Amino acid sequence: MRIGYGRVSTTDQNLDAQRTALEAAGCEEIYLDQISGKLTNRPELDRVMTRLRAGDTLVITKLDRLGRSLKHLLEVSAELEACTVDLVVLDQGLDTSTPVGRFMFQILGAVAEFERSLNVERTMDGLASARAKGKVGGRKSALTPAQVRHARFMRDERDEDGRPRHTVQEIADELGVARATIYRALDPDRVG
């Protein structure tokens, strides 16, 4: 049996082109995910993997629709091979039922992982360059410097027994922010 799998990363993208290509490739069953490839939980891919039987063929349109990384692609490939399930990648013309197809699958997976690593490296370089120019990424701080000083004052204020006069929740309520914002403001080196 030929079983098709397709995936798009966001709700803005459309699965129709993949569905059409998988139908044209003779897939009897088609499973489609609308979820980021970075996520480990892809419900339809999980269904496909439990549905496949020895002698079946898994058909995808592009290699990056299947795996999150080279390691993941190789894991999926090994799982398919152990179950004697072939993989066909339509856009790259790969068919793992042949030795050349298996070899090309591994080469393309390595190239895709290399490209992803380069993109990550470029992003990190861009962020470092922006920081060097004094630009800070991320969301604007929820508290002004004056509010941070006020939060510290409230945190340090003690009652006659030397106990803190205000809880973090009271400080957050006073400033109209979440407790996590207060924790970050009072201890900027804190992780999480």
HUBEL-V578641 format. One record per residue. RES is the residue in one letter. PHI is phi in whole degrees, -180 to 180 (none if undefined). PSI is psi in whole degrees, -180 to 180 (* if undefined). NEAR is the number of other C-alpha atoms within 12 Angstrom. Layout:
{{RES,PHI,PSI,NEAR} {RES,PHI,PSI,NEAR}}
This chain:
{{M,none,140,21} {R,-98,119,29} {I,-117,129,37} {G,-101,147,43} {Y,-135,134,47} {G,-136,157,44} {R,-154,141,38} {V,-124,155,29} {S,-84,-32,22} {T,-132,166,14} {T,-72,-16,12} {D,-74,-24,10} {Q,-87,157,16} {N,-114,138,18} {L,-89,-5,25} {D,-59,-43,18} {A,-63,-42,18} {Q,-67,-42,31} {R,-59,-45,28} {T,-61,-45,21} {A,-64,-40,23} {L,-69,-38,33} {E,-65,-42,24} {A,-65,-27,19} {A,-82,3,27} {G,84,24,21} {C,-72,130,27} {E,-84,-29,19} {E,-132,142,27} {I,-132,131,35} {Y,-120,134,34} {L,-131,132,33} {D,-111,143,32} {Q,-121,80,26} {I,-159,152,26} {S,-61,141,23} {G,-69,-17,25} {K,-74,-24,19} {L,-77,142,18} {T,-79,-27,16} {N,-92,103,16} {R,-124,98,27} {P,-55,-44,21} {E,-71,-36,25} {L,-65,-40,32} {D,-61,-41,18} {R,-63,-43,19} {V,-60,-47,30} {M,-64,-32,27} {T,-81,-21,18} {R,-82,-30,24} {L,-65,141,31} {R,-127,162,21} {A,-53,132,19} {G,93,-12,18} {D,-74,166,28} {T,-127,127,36} {L,-92,127,48} {V,-116,129,45} {I,-130,160,43} {T,-82,-42,37} {K,-139,152,31} {L,-61,-37,40} {D,-72,-8,33} {R,-76,-20,35} {L,-95,-48,46} {G,-116,152,33} {R,-80,-28,27} {S,-158,173,28} {L,-59,-43,26} {K,-59,-46,18} {H,-65,-41,25} {L,-60,-43,29} {L,-67,-36,27} {E,-64,-46,18} {V,-64,-43,29} {S,-60,-44,33} {A,-64,-39,20} {E,-64,-42,21} {L,-64,-43,30} {E,-64,-41,24} {A,-63,-31,16} {C,-92,5,21} {T,52,49,19} {V,-111,130,30} {D,-86,157,35} {L,-122,132,43} {V,-120,127,36} {V,-113,108,35} {L,-62,-52,31} {D,-65,-32,19} {Q,-95,-4,21} {G,65,33,23} {L,-95,144,29} {D,-146,108,28} {T,-76,5,29} {S,-76,-9,25} {T,-114,152,16} {P,-59,-40,13} {V,-64,-40,14} {G,-63,-42,22} {R,-63,-43,25} {F,-64,-47,18} {M,-64,-34,23} {F,-60,-46,36} {Q,-67,-38,28} {I,-65,-48,20} {L,-64,-37,27} {G,-62,-42,33} {A,-65,-41,23} {V,-65,-42,19} {A,-63,-41,26} {E,-66,-40,24} {F,-63,-44,17} {E,-63,-42,17} {R,-63,-42,19} {S,-63,-40,16} {L,-63,-41,14} {N,-63,-42,14} {V,-63,-44,14} {E,-62,-43,14} {R,-63,-41,14} {T,-62,-45,14} {M,-64,-40,15} {D,-62,-43,14} {G,-64,-41,17} {L,-66,-41,18} {A,-64,-41,16} {S,-63,-43,15} {A,-64,-42,15} {R,-63,-39,14} {A,-63,-28,12} {K,-89,5,11} {G,88,7,10} {K,-92,136,14} {V,-115,129,15} {G,-80,177,16} {G,94,-178,10} {R,-76,149,8} {K,-63,142,10} {S,-58,140,17} {A,-77,-19,21} {L,-118,141,25} {T,-79,163,16} {P,-56,-37,13} {A,-65,-40,13} {Q,-66,-37,23} {V,-63,-44,27} {R,-61,-43,18} {H,-63,-42,22} {A,-62,-42,34} {R,-65,-41,26} {F,-60,-46,18} {M,-65,-40,26} {R,-63,-40,27} {D,-81,-15,19} {E,-67,132,18} {R,-121,153,15} {D,-86,-175,12} {E,-66,-20,8} {D,-92,2,8} {G,84,7,10} {R,-88,154,12} {P,-58,135,18} {R,-78,-28,18} {H,-126,140,22} {T,-83,165,21} {V,-61,-38,28} {Q,-63,-40,21} {E,-65,-40,19} {I,-63,-45,32} {A,-62,-43,29} {D,-63,-41,18} {E,-60,-40,21} {L,-95,-4,25} {G,71,37,18} {V,-133,176,24} {A,-80,158,19} {R,-58,-39,21} {A,-58,-36,22} {T,-64,-40,28} {I,-67,-45,34} {Y,-57,-45,25} {R,-64,-40,23} {A,-68,-38,31} {L,-83,-23,26} {D,-141,79,16} {P,-64,-18,14} {D,-86,-7,9} {R,-67,138,12} {V,-95,138,9} {G,105,*,9}}
